[in-house]
Amino acid sequence: MQEKTVRNAITQGVIWKQILLFFIPVALGTFFQQMYNTVDALVVGNFVGMNALASVGGLTGTVINLIVGFFVGISSGATVAIAQHYGADDKEGISKVVHTTAALALCVGAVLMVVGILFVPNTLRLLNQPEELIADSTTYMRIYFAGIIPALVYNIGSGILRAVGDSKRPMVYLIVCCLVNIVLDLVLVLFFNMGVAGVAIATTLSQCVSAVLVTIRLIKTKDSYKLTPKKIRFHAAETASILRIGLPAGLQSLMYSISNVFIQSRINLYGSDTVAAWTVLGKVDGFNWLIMGAFGISITTFVGQNFGAGKMDRVKRSIWVTGGMTLAFTMIFSVIVMVFGKSLYRIFGADEAVLSVGMQMLWLIGPFYSLYVPVEILSGTMRGVGETLVPMLITCVGVCVTRIVWILVAYTVTPSFYPVVISYPVTWALASAAFIIYYKSGRWLRRVQGRV
């Protein structure tokens, strides 16, 4: 009864309240996910050294995000499909999508594990990773990819729960995961002196814990999204639906990551101090992206269920409500990081050289986070109704391709990291303008309605 009430609240309750009730657990859960990544950086930066910090962040994190993000993008197709089926009360459709997605996670995870372990060193050298960072980066990534299947299982499991309106349990699982990671980080690094390997093992084991928790929940539930292990297999129609919605999102994530890998390879040209400064900046502004991403997840689920229930008036009003809340947050966040930037860098053990470079980066990017709001909210809306192709093209061209071209051209004029950092606000503005134009045209909705 309680789960049914949650679903009805999303399709019938006061919009701003329901979005916030869904958003808060998502944001808190993502905060703790960000926290255990940040704790890795804090422990390594303060107790192992700046080179170790650069090894577990920077290019290493970017490559991992490239591979994992592609799968998560594809699995978002399942989240949208489940949300729409749940809004329409289609129990059989939900069950088929759940078991198809589980099969996808296991198969893709096995492939990524093998590929990730085998090709790490050559990939790092190809992307200009400084030689002094290669050994630690290789250790971290191989241990991470050895445990990639639990990471994917948790991601698809939490996506299923959020699709049906349950954002609280994924939050709880991430809190538990974060606490396990913190304890293991401290034990393995401080007491067993395992360095980067200890941090990687802690991350992998904590992800196993979250995967077990979410799997138990899906198996024990009595609702239509129940997971029955012996039913895990690919269903042709559901696989096609997941890929139709999710593949563009996966390609979008892949293009983002490719552009970030390109950017990281440029940053790497300026030495370990610049790499460390860029790594810390990523940890600091990661809190902005986690909140913005939580709003994106919230509006995707909200729109998906209401679109499935045929309530387009709620879909359109939710855009303004969620957009306004996201804009307010990003403006506040920009002020905070600009005022307390030096203190934030020092928390990570940054020395004066790293601090100097980091503050230059922060002043170039920090005031402009709000430029990305239309991209996140409008793409989340379109994803919720099942339109992902054009948003993917807008993002890939407006952000990823344009960013690379900008850097290549600007670098010939100013051979430094300044064009790299400036490329972010420039491409955010361009992509946001394109999304607003496409949304106003109404074509995003007509394309979906034409398939119904």
C-alpha positions in Angstrom: 0.0 0.0 0.0 2.8 2.4 0.8 4.5 1.8 -2.5 1.3 2.4 -4.4 0.8 5.6 -2.5 4.3 6.8 -3.5 3.5 6.2 -7.2 0.2 8.0 -6.9 1.8 11.0 -5.2 4.1 11.5 -8.2 1.2 11.5 -10.6 -1.3 13.4 -8.4 0.5 15.3 -5.7 1.6 19.0 -5.5 4.4 19.2 -8.1 7.1 21.1 -6.1 6.5 19.0 -3.0 6.7 15.7 -4.9 9.8 16.7 -6.8 11.5 17.8 -3.6 10.4 14.6 -1.7 11.9 12.5 -4.5 15.0 14.8 -5.0 16.2 15.0 -1.4 16.9 11.3 -1.0 18.5 11.2 -4.5 20.7 14.2 -3.6 21.7 12.8 -0.2 22.5 9.4 -1.7 24.5 11.0 -4.5 26.2 13.2 -1.9 27.4 10.1 0.0 28.5 8.5 -3.3 30.5 11.7 -3.9 31.7 11.6 -0.4 33.3 8.2 -0.6 35.0 9.2 -3.8 36.1 12.4 -2.0 37.3 10.4 1.0 39.5 8.4 -1.3 41.1 11.7 -2.5 41.4 13.0 1.1 43.1 9.9 2.4 45.5 9.6 -0.5 46.3 13.3 -0.7 47.0 13.7 3.0 48.6 10.3 3.8 50.2 9.0 0.6 51.1 12.1 -1.5 50.2 14.4 -4.4 51.4 11.9 -7.0 49.1 9.3 -5.6 46.2 11.7 -5.5 46.8 12.5 -9.2 47.0 8.8 -9.9 43.6 7.9 -8.5 41.9 11.1 -9.9 42.5 12.9 -13.1 42.8 10.6 -16.1 42.1 7.5 -14.0 38.7 8.8 -12.9 37.9 10.1 -16.4 38.6 6.7 -18.1 36.5 4.9 -15.5 33.7 7.3 -15.9 33.9 6.9 -19.7 33.3 3.2 -19.5 30.9 3.0 -16.7 29.0 6.1 -17.8 28.3 4.5 -21.2 26.6 1.5 -19.5 24.7 3.8 -17.0 23.5 5.8 -20.0 22.2 2.7 -21.7 20.5 1.5 -18.5 18.7 4.8 -18.2 16.6 3.5 -21.1 15.4 0.8 -18.6 14.7 3.5 -16.0 12.5 5.5 -18.4 10.7 2.4 -19.7 9.9 1.2 -16.1 8.7 4.6 -15.0 6.3 4.8 -18.0 5.1 1.2 -17.4 4.6 2.0 -13.7 2.7 5.2 -14.5 0.4 3.1 -16.8 0.2 0.2 -14.2 1.6 -2.3 -16.8 3.0 -5.0 -14.4 4.1 -7.5 -17.1 6.0 -4.8 -19.0 7.8 -3.8 -15.8 8.8 -7.3 -15.0 10.3 -7.9 -18.5 12.3 -4.7 -18.4 13.7 -5.5 -14.9 14.9 -8.9 -15.9 16.3 -7.7 -19.3 18.2 -5.0 -17.5 19.7 -7.4 -15.0 20.9 -9.6 -17.9 22.4 -6.5 -19.5 24.3 -5.6 -16.4 25.8 -9.0 -15.9 26.9 -9.5 -19.5 28.3 -6.0 -20.0 30.0 -6.2 -16.6 31.8 -9.4 -17.5 33.1 -7.8 -20.8 34.2 -4.6 -19.0 36.1 -6.5 -16.3 38.2 -8.4 -18.8 38.8 -5.4 -21.1 39.6 -3.0 -18.3 42.1 -5.3 -16.6 44.0 -6.1 -19.9 44.3 -2.7 -21.5 44.9 -0.3 -18.6 48.7 0.5 -19.0 48.6 1.0 -22.8 45.5 3.2 -22.5 47.1 5.4 -19.9 50.3 5.9 -21.9 48.2 6.6 -25.1 46.5 9.5 -23.2 49.7 11.1 -22.0 49.5 10.1 -18.4 52.8 11.2 -16.7 55.1 8.3 -16.4 55.5 8.7 -12.6 51.8 8.1 -12.3 51.5 5.0 -14.5 52.2 2.4 -11.8 49.7 3.6 -9.2 47.0 4.4 -11.8 47.3 0.9 -13.3 47.0 -0.7 -9.8 43.9 1.4 -9.0 42.1 0.8 -12.3 42.8 -3.0 -12.4 41.4 -3.5 -8.9 38.4 -1.3 -9.7 37.6 -3.2 -12.9 37.9 -6.5 -11.1 34.8 -5.4 -9.1 33.0 -3.7 -12.0 30.0 -6.1 -12.0 28.8 -5.1 -8.5 29.1 -1.5 -9.5 26.8 -2.0 -12.5 24.4 -4.1 -10.5 24.0 -1.4 -8.0 23.4 1.2 -10.7 20.7 -0.7 -12.4 19.1 -1.7 -9.1 18.9 1.8 -7.8 17.7 3.0 -11.2 14.8 0.5 -11.0 13.9 1.7 -7.5 13.9 5.3 -8.5 11.9 4.6 -11.6 9.0 3.4 -9.4 9.3 6.4 -7.1 11.5 4.9 -4.3 14.5 7.2 -3.9 15.0 6.5 -0.2 16.4 3.0 -0.3 19.1 3.8 -2.8 20.1 6.7 -0.5 20.3 4.4 2.5 22.4 1.9 0.5 24.8 4.6 -0.5 25.2 5.8 3.0 26.1 2.3 4.2 28.5 2.0 1.2 30.1 5.3 2.1 30.7 4.4 5.7 32.2 1.0 4.7 34.5 2.8 2.3 35.6 5.3 4.9 36.5 2.6 7.4 38.3 0.5 4.9 40.2 3.5 3.5 41.5 4.3 6.9 42.3 0.7 7.9 44.0 -0.3 4.6 45.9 2.9 4.1 46.8 4.0 7.6 47.2 0.7 9.4 48.2 -1.7 6.6 50.1 1.0 4.5 48.6 -0.3 1.3 48.5 3.1 -0.4 46.6 3.4 -3.7 45.9 -0.4 -3.7 44.2 0.0 -0.3 41.9 2.8 -1.6 41.0 0.8 -4.7 40.2 -2.3 -2.6 38.1 -0.2 -0.2 36.1 1.2 -3.1 35.5 -2.2 -4.7 34.4 -3.9 -1.4 32.0 -1.0 -0.6 30.4 -1.3 -4.0 29.9 -5.0 -3.4 28.0 -4.1 -0.2 25.7 -1.7 -2.0 25.1 -4.3 -4.8 24.1 -7.0 -2.3 21.7 -4.6 -0.5 19.9 -3.4 -3.6 19.6 -7.0 -5.0 18.1 -8.3 -1.8 15.5 -5.5 -1.9 14.6 -6.3 -5.5 14.3 -10.0 -4.7 12.2 -9.5 -1.6 9.7 -7.0 -2.9 6.1 -8.1 -3.6 5.6 -5.4 -6.2 5.7 -5.7 -10.0 9.4 -4.8 -10.1 10.4 -8.0 -8.2 13.6 -9.6 -9.4 13.5 -13.4 -9.8 17.1 -14.6 -10.6 15.9 -17.6 -12.7 13.9 -15.2 -14.9 16.9 -13.1 -15.8 17.2 -13.1 -19.6 16.9 -10.9 -22.6 13.4 -10.1 -23.9 13.6 -9.0 -27.5 11.0 -6.2 -27.4 12.2 -4.8 -24.1 15.8 -5.0 -25.2 15.0 -3.0 -28.3 13.1 -0.4 -26.2 15.9 -0.1 -23.7 18.4 0.4 -26.4 16.2 2.9 -28.4 16.0 5.1 -25.3 19.3 4.3 -23.6 21.8 4.0 -26.5 21.6 7.7 -27.3 22.1 8.5 -23.6 25.0 6.1 -23.5 26.6 7.6 -26.6 26.1 11.1 -25.0 27.8 9.9 -21.9 30.6 8.4 -24.0 31.1 11.6 -25.9 31.2 13.6 -22.7 33.9 11.2 -21.4 35.9 11.2 -24.6 36.0 15.0 -24.5 37.0 14.8 -20.9 39.7 12.3 -21.7 41.0 14.7 -24.4 40.9 17.5 -21.9 42.7 15.4 -19.3 45.4 14.5 -21.8 45.9 18.3 -22.4 46.0 19.0 -18.6 48.6 16.2 -18.2 51.0 18.1 -20.4 51.5 20.7 -17.6 52.8 18.3 -15.0 51.7 16.6 -11.8 50.9 19.9 -9.9 48.4 20.9 -12.6 46.9 17.3 -12.7 46.5 17.4 -8.9 44.9 20.9 -9.1 42.4 19.6 -11.8 41.7 16.5 -9.7 40.8 18.6 -6.6 38.7 20.9 -8.7 36.8 17.9 -9.9 36.1 16.8 -6.3 35.0 20.3 -5.3 32.6 21.0 -8.2 31.5 17.4 -8.1 29.1 18.5 -5.4 27.5 20.9 -7.9 27.1 18.2 -10.4 25.6 15.7 -7.9 22.8 18.2 -7.0 22.2 19.1 -10.6 22.2 15.4 -11.6 19.8 14.6 -8.8 17.4 17.2 -10.2 17.9 15.6 -13.6 17.1 12.1 -12.2 14.1 13.6 -10.4 12.5 15.2 -13.4 13.1 12.2 -15.6 11.2 9.9 -13.2 8.5 12.5 -12.6 8.0 13.1 -16.3 8.2 9.4 -17.1 5.4 8.4 -14.7 3.2 11.3 -15.6 3.7 10.8 -19.3 2.8 7.2 -18.8 -0.3 8.3 -17.0 -1.2 10.7 -19.8 -0.8 13.9 -17.6 1.1 16.3 -19.9 0.0 19.4 -17.9 2.1 18.1 -15.0 5.0 17.3 -17.3 5.2 20.9 -18.6 4.7 22.6 -15.2 7.4 20.4 -13.7 10.0 21.9 -16.1 9.6 25.4 -14.6 9.5 24.2 -11.0 12.6 22.0 -11.3 14.5 24.5 -13.4 13.9 27.3 -10.9 15.1 25.2 -8.0 18.2 24.0 -9.9 19.1 27.5 -11.0 18.8 28.8 -7.4 21.1 26.1 -6.1 23.8 26.6 -8.7 24.0 30.3 -8.1 24.4 29.7 -4.4 27.0 27.1 -5.0 29.0 29.4 -7.2 29.2 32.0 -4.5 30.3 29.4 -1.9 33.2 28.0 -4.0 34.4 31.4 -5.0 34.5 32.6 -1.3 35.9 29.4 0.2 38.0 28.1 -2.7 41.4 28.2 -1.0 40.1 26.5 2.1 38.5 23.8 0.0 41.8 23.1 -1.8 43.7 23.0 1.5 41.4 20.3 2.8 42.8 18.0 0.2 46.4 18.7 1.3 47.2 21.0 -1.6 50.6 22.7 -1.4 51.2 26.2 -2.6 52.0 25.2 -6.2 48.8 23.2 -6.5 46.8 25.9 -4.7 48.0 28.6 -7.1 47.0 26.6 -10.2 43.8 25.4 -8.7 42.5 28.9 -7.8 43.2 30.1 -11.3 41.0 27.2 -12.6 38.3 27.9 -10.1 37.9 31.6 -11.1 37.6 30.6 -14.7 34.8 28.1 -14.2 33.2 28.7 -10.8 30.9 31.7 -11.6 29.3 29.9 -14.6 27.7 26.7 -13.3 24.2 28.0 -13.8 24.7 28.1 -17.6 24.3 24.3 -17.6 20.9 24.2 -16.0 18.8 24.1 -19.2 20.9 21.2 -20.5 20.2 19.1 -17.4 16.5 19.9 -16.9 15.4 19.9 -20.6 17.4 16.8 -21.5 15.9 15.1 -18.4 12.4 16.0 -19.4 12.9 14.7 -23.0 14.5 11.5 -21.7 11.4 11.0 -19.4 9.1 10.9 -22.4 11.4 8.7 -24.4 13.0 11.3 -26.7 16.8 10.8 -26.5 18.2 11.0 -30.0 18.0 14.8 -30.7 19.1 15.7 -27.1 22.1 13.4 -27.6 23.0 15.1 -30.8 22.6 18.6 -29.3 24.8 17.6 -26.3 27.5 15.8 -28.4 27.8 18.7 -30.9 27.1 21.6 -28.6 29.3 20.4 -25.7 31.7 17.6 -26.7 32.7 18.3 -30.3 32.6 22.1 -29.8 34.8 21.8 -26.7 37.5 19.8 -28.5 37.5 22.2 -31.5 37.6 25.2 -29.1 40.6 23.8 -27.3 42.5 22.9 -30.5 42.0 26.4 -31.9 42.5 28.4 -28.7 45.5 26.4 -27.8 47.4 27.6 -30.9 46.8 31.2 -29.6 47.4 30.5 -25.9 49.3 27.3 -25.2 48.2 26.9 -21.5 45.5 25.3 -19.5 43.3 28.5 -19.7 41.6 27.5 -23.0 40.9 24.1 -21.5 39.0 25.5 -18.5 37.3 28.2 -20.4 35.9 25.7 -22.9 33.4 24.5 -20.2 31.3 27.7 -19.7 31.5 28.5 -23.4 30.0 25.1 -24.4 27.5 25.1 -21.6 26.1 28.3 -23.0 25.9 27.0 -26.5 24.2 23.7 -25.6 21.7 25.5 -23.3 20.7 27.8 -26.1 20.2 24.9 -28.5 18.1 23.0 -25.9 15.8 26.0 -25.3 15.2 26.4 -29.0 14.4 22.7 -29.5 12.1 22.7 -26.5 10.2 25.8 -27.7 9.7 24.2 -31.1 7.7 21.3 -29.6 9.3 18.8 -31.9 10.6 16.7 -29.0 7.0 15.9 -28.0 5.7 15.4 -31.5 8.5 12.9 -32.2 7.4 10.8 -29.3 3.7 11.0 -29.9 4.4 10.0 -33.5 5.7 6.6 -32.2 2.8 5.9 -29.9 
